[in-house]
Amino acid sequence: MGKILKKVVLFLFLGIIIVLGVSFYFWQKIPVYQVNFLILGIAGGNHEGKDLTDTIMFASLDPYKKQLVLISLPRDIWLEKWRAKLNSIYHYKGLEETKKTIEEILGQKIDYGIIIDFEIFQKIIDALGGITVDVERSFDDYKYPIPGKENNSCEGDPLYRCRYEHLHFEAGKQFMDGQTALKFVRSRNAQGEEGTDFARAARQQKVILAIKDKILSREFLLSPKKAIQLFKLISLNIQTDIPKEKYWQIAKMGIKIKNIKTVTLNENYLINPPISKKYDNQWVLIPKSGNWLEVQEYIKKFLISN
């Protein structure tokens, strides 16, 4: 592999790290044992709710042990301070306040934030030539919204069936293009266990790991055309507060990651209280213990350095 191709591969992997949180660390004279960042996935585009965060993920890296922990947070967590759900804070308050809010929930400092919209997410997977995802359970979703049909009258159909697409995923390893992968991670109305936000967060983590596997595959690393195409796509569309001068060091450290742990906050620590005025008549999730201390102790078990 020539010098130019090697540089392209490193910069390409940097982009994927920034977008999806596969790894993060930059070298300093003063040793850093744990670096944390926040990854937010938004719908983007021009429709209503374009800045609501469908994906909320905290990532923590130990560069010395070459390990990364990914923690998914459900979008329906209720925030009494703002009288709103977690997924709306970025829309109303921006990145810095969202980082502070997640810090209060997890008890961990967040160094940097990354925002990616789902159109770019889809294009990244297509630029990779698709990915292979191990689907844990078969499921159907009969109410996956079709973009642009949100206000369609469906010729008087009281169930508005023309607004929705039927999704079906079989258990086992499945090849997915960008559009399919996006539907897999965004499905919210699946029947059975896959219909929960907890299962949805787990699916998002599966896709992230599948992308990581593809970017490190021999097939992709030996394809300069794909590498250049993906690097251009990422460099022009990423929103982040990571200084550009740190990109090269981040890329070099990211390639060395050996172990990735995935964690999802679930019903063991979060409960769905009855819909009431207390929560503005919304379906929400709150900490089972009444505060975030139990969650914070749980998270500490997975972090490499505390």
N, C-alpha and C positions, 0 to 999 in steps of 0.2 A: 504494500500500500504506500503510495507516494506521500510526500510531505503535505501537498495541497489537500489530498483526500483525507489524511489524518486530521487536519485542522477542521475540515468540513464536518467530519463525524463528531468531533469534540463539541463544536458549536451547535450542531444539531441536537446532541444529547442534552446540552445546556437548555435549549428551548423546551424540550419535553419535561425536564426537571422543573423549570419555572412554571409551566402550565399545569402540571399534574401532581407535583409534589413528590416525585420519585426520590429526590434527595436534595439536601441543601446544606452547604457549609462553605465558608471562605476562610482562608488562612490569614492569621494575624500574628504579630509578634507575641501578644499575650494569649496563652492557650484558651480556647473556647471548648467547653466540654459538651455543650448542648445548645443547638440553635433551632429556634421554633419559627414556623411561619403558618399563615392562614391561606387556604385556597378556597375561592368562592366561584361557583358556577352560576351564571345568569343566563336568562333566555336571550337577551339582546334584541336587536331589531327595533321596530317602531310600534309594536303592539302594546296594549295595557299590561303592566306588570313586568316590563322588560328588565328592570333592575332588581327584581326579587330573586333572592339567592336559593336556587333549587338544590345546590350542592354547597355544603359547609364542612370543610375538613381542616383539621389541625394536624400539622406534621412536625415531628421532633427528631433531629438527627444527632447521633453520636459519631463524629468523624473518626475517632480513634478506633472504635470497635466496628466501624463501617456498617452501622445498623440504623434503620429508620423506622419510626412508629407513626402510623397514620390513624387518626381518630376521627370518625364521622359523627356529626351532631345533627339530630333531627331538626328540620326547618320549623316545626310547630312548637318548639319550646317557648313558653310564655315568659315575658319579661315585664315584671310588675313596674319597674322603673319607667318604662316607656309605654306601658299599656298596649303592647304589641307583641307579635310573634318574632322569633329570631330572624326569620327569612326576610323581614321588612326593614331591618335596621340599616343595611347598606343603602337601600333606596332612600330612606329618610335622613340618615346621618352621615353616610359616607364611610370610607375604609377605616379611618383612624378610630372612629367610635365603635365600629364593628369589632376591631381588634381588641379594644378595651373591654367590650362586652364579653367576648369569648374568654379573655383573661380572667374575668370575674367568675365565670362558670367553671373553668378548668383549674384555676389557681396556677396558671403557667404564663410566663411572659411570652408575647409574640413579637418577633423581631421584624418580620416583613409580611406583606400581603400580596396575593396574586389573584387577578380576576380574569376569567375567560368566559366568553359567551359561547352558547351551544352551537352556533353556526361554525365557528372556528374549530371547536371540538370535533365536529363531524368532518370537516375538511382535513384535519390532522390525521384522523384514522384512514381516510381515503388516500391521503398522500403516502401513508405507510403501506398501502396495498391491502388494507383490512387487518383484522386481528382475530385470534381464536380465543373464545371465552368458555370457561367451564361452567355451564348453567347448573346450579344446584338442584332446582326443582322445576318441573314443567308448570306453566301457568298460562292463564288466559286473562286478558284485559279487554272488556267490551266497551270501555268508555275512554279510550285514548283520544284526546282532542285533536281534530284536524285543523292545522293553521289556516286562518282566514275564514273559517266557518263558525266562529264563535257566536255570531248573531244571525245565523241562517234560520229562517222560520220553518224549514223542512216541510213546506207545503201543508202546514197545519198539524204535523205529527206531534202529539202532546209529549212524547218522549225524546224529541229532537234527535232521533237516531242518525240523521244525516251529518251531524256535527262530529260523530265519533268514528274511529277506526277500530276494528277488532285485531288485537295483537295475540299471537300465540308463540310461546317459546318452549322447546323440548328440553328436557334434562339432558345433560351431557355436554361434550365439547362441540361448540357451534362456531362456524366462521361468520363474522359480522363485518359488513361495510359500515361506513360512518353513520348512515341513516338508521340502520338496524341497531347499532350500538347506542345511539342517542335514545331511541325508543326503549331499549332495554333498561337504561339508567333512569329514564324519566317516568316510566309507568307508575301510576299512583292508585289505580283502581283494579288491580289484579284480584282475582278470587282466591280465598284461602290465605295462607301464611305470607305469600308474596305481596299482599295488599297493604302491608304496613310500611311506615316510614323506616322502620328498623331494617326490614328486608331490602328496601330500596337503597339504603346507605351501603349495605353489604354488596349489592350489585355494582354500585359505583366503584367500590374498592376493587372488585374483580376486574372491571374494565381498565382501571389504572394499571394493575399488575400485568394485564394482557398487553397493554401498550408498551410497558417497560420491557417485556419479553421480546416483543417484535423489534423494538429499536436496537436491542442488543443481539439480534439474530444475525447469523453470518449472511443470510440472504440480503438483509437490509444494509448492513455495514459495507458490503461490497457493491452497492449500487449508488454511485456518485450522483446520478441524476435525481434519484429520489431524495437523497440527503440534502442536496442544494434546494430542491423545491420545498421541502419541509422547513428548512431553516429560514427561507425567505418568508414563508407563510407565518411562522411563529414570531419572527423578529418584528414584523409589521403590525401584529395584532394583539400583542400581550400588554396588559395593564399591570404594572407592579411598581412598588416603591423600592425595589432592590437597585442599588446604584449600578450603572452600566459597567463601571470599572471593576466590579466584582464578578462579572459574568464568567470570565475565563477561569478564575480559581474555582468557582462553583462547578463548572463543567468537569474539571479535572477530578474534583472530589466525588462528584456524583457517579462517575464511572466505576469507582472503587466500592460502591455499596454492595455488601454481600448478603445482608439479611433484612427483610421488611416484615414488620408485624402490623396487622390490621385490627382495629378495635372499633366497636360500635356501641354507643350508649343505647341501652335497650330497656325493656320492661322491668328488669331487675333494679333499675335505678330511677326510672321515670314512670309516672302514671298519668292516665287521662282522667281528670276530674269531671264530674257532671257539668254539662253546659249550663252556665248561669251568668248573671250580671257581673259577678266577681271577675269573670274573664271576658267581659263584653260579649257574652253569648257566642263565644267561638269554641271550636274544638281545639284543645291545646294539650301540651305536655308540661308537667311540673316535676320537680325533684321529689322522689318518694319519701325522703326523710324530712322534707320541709325546707331544706336549704341545700347548698351545693357542696358541703363539706364531705359527705359520703362519696359523691362523684369524684371529688378531687383526690381523695385517698385511693379510690379505685384506679384512677388514671396514673398515679404515681407508680403503681406496680408494673406498669408497662414501659415507663420511660427509662431510658438507659442511664441517664445521669440526672440527679435531682438537686 
